[in-house]
Amino acid sequence: MRGLLVLENGVRFKGDLLGSAEGIGELVFNTGMTGYQECFTDPSYEGQILALTYPLIGNYGANNEFMQNSKPAATGYVLDQITIHPSNWECKETIADFIERYNVPCLYNVDTRAVTRAVRKYGVMKAIIVRADTDEKIIQEKLAKELHRDQVERVTADKPYIYGHGTHKVSLLDCGLKKNILVSLAKNDCTVTVYPCHTTAAEMLADNPDGIFLSPGPGDPLDVPYVISTVKELIGKKPIFGICLGIQMLSLALGAHTFKLPFGHRGSNHPVKDLRTGRVYITSQNHGYAVSDEELPECIEVTHRSVNDGTIEGFCHKTLPIQAVQYHPEASPGPTDNFYLFKEFVKAMEDAKR
């Protein structure tokens, strides 16, 4: 069945629909050559239509072991070619079967290079995936709909749960948690108690954890002021480490500002410089907002910057055991370049206990 990707500014792209599902969301792109299933199930894509720039998707198939969440998060996919006959010893199903099993809107046989150029030129914007024979009036009605802004509530845990059996007790605030974060913490001898996003600071501190972890997540950090309030109450109580949305929450709680990037950072090969050592790390990223340099509080020391555009990619507190990064060390970019960040968090917890 023929389909269309229609952007808010009127630009259109033709393709084929995989199944019959249609969707609406903010159109973004990811430049990674692998990790498509991790992208499909990353909660940070909630409310977004994800275009993958790599031209061949599905060449190693799909496997539930690669899932970062219990189900896909994006509201649609835009792909070029879909592999019909994948080849990999871990393959359990084709990526087409995976997408159709979850009934996610997907438009393929699309010139994703042209889609990416449009997003880079005009910025991220609302878009819809529809059948090619959809009446123009219906297309305009769909484009006129407001996008939901409760992304974090849609991906957070339903109730607290525990992962791992380590020495260090970590309370994690789930605003869009990826499974690999839990795996990384468990490998670093941590027992993690995961709390839903509406959990209070008092509840997170009730069992006297050794540290606090702030997860990644979707959307504008200003849309969840209650999380910012919780983070404010946690500051100074225990060592804190934040990733992606976590760094944005920390920055706002400390008095900094955030802003929306024109088309975000989404891919697995973004170079980031550690200003303390001068070393450049290859990072995996997925965010549309960043911490602003304007009116940055005195207590914040910027530790990492993007080599591509100079934006803040990491900071620490000058007097408290607080550290955060904008990228995803758990996603194995490099592939082991950034695992040291989890070790630094563990050391901060050990130092605090002493």
Protein Blocks (a to p, Z undefined) as FASTA:
>chain_A
ZZddddfkopacddddehjbdcdddddddfbfghklmmmmmmklgoiacddfbfbghjlo
pafklpcbfbdfbfbdcdfbdcfbdcdfkbcbdfklmmmmnopacdehiafklmmmmmmm
nopaddddddfklcfklmmmmmmpccdfklmmmmmcfbdcdedjdfbdcddddfbiafkl
mmmmmmnopacddddfklcfklmmmnopabdcddddedjfklmmmlmmmmmmmgokaccd
dehjlmmmmmmmnopacdddfkopadjkbccddfknopacddddddfbdcdfehpafklc
cfbdcfklopafbdcdfkbccdddfbdfknopojlmmmmmmmmmmmmmmmmmZZ
